[in-house]
Amino acid sequence: MTAHNPAAAFYASPAARGIAALLRGLHRLSPALGTRVAMQLFFTPVPTKWLARSRDVPLPWQERRLPFEGGHISVWQRGDVAAGKPKVLLAHGWAGDAQQMRALGDTLAAAGFDPVLLDLPAHGRSSGWRSNLLQWVRALFAVTARFGPWDGVVAHSLGAMALSHALARGLPARRVALVALAPPPWQFLRWFAQAMGTGEGLAARMRGEVEQREGVSLGQFEPAWLSERVAQPTLIVHDRGDVTAPLAGSETLLAGLPAGRLHVTEGLGHRRLLSDPAVMRQVSEHFAGAAPAPALRIV
C-alpha cells in the first residue's frame, strides 16, 4: 500500500533493536520457534495497560464487567443518561483504551445518545495481556449481545478494522463511523517482519498460524471483501498526514461502499481526530441522520 513502514519507528528503540536481533537469530536457527516468539511479540500491545488501569475515570462514567472467554471485558456508561436513549458503541485502537473515546462519548451523550465505551481484550481494564483482531471481533459481538442493537457504532484505527469485519458478519447497527481506519492485518504482518529484519517469510508463517488458529482468512479484512458486505451509511474520517494508518486504506474501502463518505482532515494525525471538536460534531450529526448524503468525498 505504501513504502512507509510505521513499525520501523515503533521498533527503533535500542531495546527493540536488541529484541529484533534475537528474533532474527531464532528465526535463522528455527523458523518455527522464531514464528512462535514473533507471535508473542506481535500480539502484545505496547505500551502495556498499567497506565490505563491506574487512571481515574471521572463521574458520571461507570465501569461494568462482562464475562468473556475466561476473563472479562470492561464497558463504560454514563450514569446520568436516561433509559431508552439510542445506544452508540465506541471502540478504541491497538495499544489504546476506552478513555480515548470518552470525549466523543460525552459529545454523543449531550446530543441525546447513550454511549457505551469498550475496553477491548488485553487493553484498558479488560482481562488479558495479548490479543488479536479476531478476538476483538468476538468481543464486539459479546458486548452487542448485552447492549445492542446499536443506533450507531464508531471505532478508531485497528478497532475500526475489527468493527468493519464484525459489520460484514452481521453486527446490528443503523449507522457507522470509522476513524483513522487501520490497514488490513496482512499489511501489518509484513511491516512487522520488515522492521524485525526477517523478510516476508516470517510474515507468511505468522499469517498461516493466525488463519489456522482462528479459522478465518485474513483476506476477509481486505477492503474489497469488506466493502461488499457493509451496507450501512458509513462516515470515514481520516487525516491526510496519518503515518500510522495511511489514508489510502480508507480511500480504497470508500470506493466499494454503497453508502459511504470520506472526510479528510489536515494536521490531526492518527489520534488527535478523537478529540477534535469538528470531527466529534460530524460523527454526532452522522448518527443523528443530519449528515450529508452518502457517496461523497469531503476534503
N, C-alpha and C positions, 0 to 999 in steps of 0.2 A: 504493500500500500504506500510505503514511504521509505526513503533511505534513512531517515532519522530513527534512532533506536532509543526510546525513552528509558529502557532498562539499563543502558550504558551509564547514565548519570546516577541512577539509583544504586548501582553496584560499584561505584567509583571509589568508595572509601578504602583506606588501607586494609581494614578488617575484611571487607567484602572481596577485595582483590586476593587476599590470602585464602578465603573460602573458595574462590573461583579456581585458584591454583590447585588446591587439594581436590576439588571436584574433577578438574582435568586429569589429574594423576589417577584418581579412582576410575574414571571413565576409560582411560587407556588400559589399565590393568584388567578391569571387568566392566564391560558396558552395562551388564545387568545391575551390578552393585552401584555403579555411577548413576544409573537411572533412578534407583530407589532413593539414593541420597538427594538427587536433584528434585524428586517429587516432594520430599520433606521440606526442602528449602522453598520451592516454588509456591507451595500451598500454605506457608506460614506467613500471615500478614505482619509486615514490619512498617512502622513501629508497632510493638505489641499493645495490648489493650489495657495495660496498667493505668495509663492516664485517664482513659475513659471510665474505668471502674472507680477511680478516686475522685472524679469530678462531681461537684454538687450540681444537681439539676433543680432549677427554681420551680416553685409552685406557680401555676396550678398543675404542672406536668407531674404525672404519677406513673410509676412503673408497674407493669403486670407481667407475670411469667407464665408462659405456656409450655407444657411438656413437649419435647421434640427430640427424637432419636436418642433416647437415653439421657438427655440433659434438658435444657430449656432454651427458649428464645425469649428475649425481653422486648416488650412493646410499651410504648409510652402514649398516654392520652391525657388531655386536659380535663381536670375535674370540674371545670366551670361551664362545660358545653352541655346544653340541654339535650335530653334524649330525643331521638328521632331526626337529628340533623344528618344530612347526607355525608357518608363516610369517604375519606380520602386516605389512601395508603401512601406513605413516604418511605423510601429505602435509600440508603447511602451506598457508597462505592467501597472498593477494596482498601483496607487499612483505614477506613473511616468509622463513623459510628452514627447512631440515630441523632445525636445532638447537633450534627452538622445540618440537619434538616429542620431544626427547631424554629428558626426564623421564618422559614417558609410555612411551617405548621401554624405559627402564630398568625401569619397573614391570612391563611386559609380559614382559621377559626374566626377572625374578625369579619370575614366575608360570608360567614354562616355555615361553614363546613365543620365536620368532626374529624380532625386529623389524627391518624394513627401512625406513630413513628416506629420503625422496626430496627432493632439491632440484629443484623444478620449473623448466622453462626460464626463463632470464633472472633466476633467483633463486639465492641461495647461491653454490655453486661450479660450478653448471651454466653452459653457454655461453649467450651472448646478452644483450642489454640491453633488448629488447622482447619481449613475448609476448602471448598471448590465451588465452581459455578453451578454444577448440578445440584449440590446440596442447597445452595441459595435458592434455586428454583423450587425445591421441595419446601423450603421454609416459607416462600411466598404463598404456596398453596396451603400450608398449615395455618398461617395467620388468616388467610382468606376463609378457611373453613370455620374459624371462630368469629370473625368480624365482617366478612363480606356478605353479599357482593358490594363492589365499590362504585361510588359515583365517579371517582377519579383515582388514578394511580400515577405516581411520579417517582422517578428514581434517577440516581446520579451514577455516571461512569459505568463500572462493571455491574453495579446494581441495575442500571438501565438495560444492560445486555441480558442479565438474568430475567428481568421483567419482560423484555421483548419475547424471550423464549417461552415464558410462562403464559403470556397472552396468546402466542401462537398455538399453545396447547390447551387453550380454553379458559384461562383465568378470567372470571367475570368482572368486567369493568366497562363503564359507559364511555369515559374519555381517558386519554393517555398523555403524559408529558415525559419526555426523555431529555435529560440534561447532561451534556458532555458525554454522549454515548461512547462507551469503550469499543475498541476494535474487537473482532472475533477472537476466541481463545487460541486458535491456531497461530494467529499473528503474535500473540503474547508469548507463546511457547518458543517461537522462532527468535523473538527478541531476547528472551532469557538465555537460550542456548548461545546466541551470538555474544551476549555480554559475558557469559562464562568462558567463551573461547573454545567451545566444544564442537561447534558446527551443527548443521541441521540434523545429523544422525541422532543426536540426543533428543531434539525436539520431536522427531518422528517416533522414537521409542516412548517418550512421555505421552504423546498423543495416543498411541496404541494402548498403553496402560490405563489411561483415563477412560477410553471408549470401552475397553473390556470390563473394567470395574463397574462403570456406571450404566453400561448397556445403551448408550446414546452416542450417535455420531456427532462429532464436533462440527460437521457440516450443517447441522441444524441450528447453529449460531451465526451462520453466514447471512449477510443482508438479503441475498436473493431468496433464501429459504424463508426467512422471517417475514419479509415484506408481502409475500403472497398470502400470509396467514394472519396478519394483524389488520383487522378491518375497522377498528375504532378510529374516530377523529384523533389524530396524533399531532401534538406540538413537539418539535425537536428544537432545543436551544443549544447552541454550540458557539464557542469563541473562535474567531479566525486564527488566533495565535496559540491555541492549545497545543502544547508539545507533548503532553501525556497521552491524549487521545485525539489524533488528528481529525480535522473537520471532514476529510474525505469520506470517512466511515459513515457519518450522518448523511452526507450528500448521496452516498450510494443507497442507503436504506430509503431515503426520501423518494428516490427515483421509482421505486416499486410500490410504494404505499398508495392505496386507493384514496385515502383521506388524510394526507399528511401535509404539514407545512413546516418550514425551517426558518428560525430566527437566528441570524448570525450576529454576535456581539463583537465588540472590539475592546481589547485591553483588560479583559476579566480573567483570562487564563482558564485553568481547569476547575478551580474550586470557588473562586470569588463569585461565580454565577449564582451560587446557592443563597447568597445573602444580598444580592443586588436588588434594590427596590423595583427597578423596571422589569427585571426577569420575574420576580415574585408576583408582580402585578399581572404580567402576561399569563403566567400559569393559573392564577386565580380566575382571571377572565375566561381562560380557555375552559376550565372546569365549570364555570357558570354558564357556558354556552354563548358568551359575548365576544368570543374571539372571531377574527375574520374568517371568511370561507376557506376551506381546505385547498390543497394543491397550489399553494403559493410559496415562493421563496422570498423571505423578507430579509433584506440586508441592512 
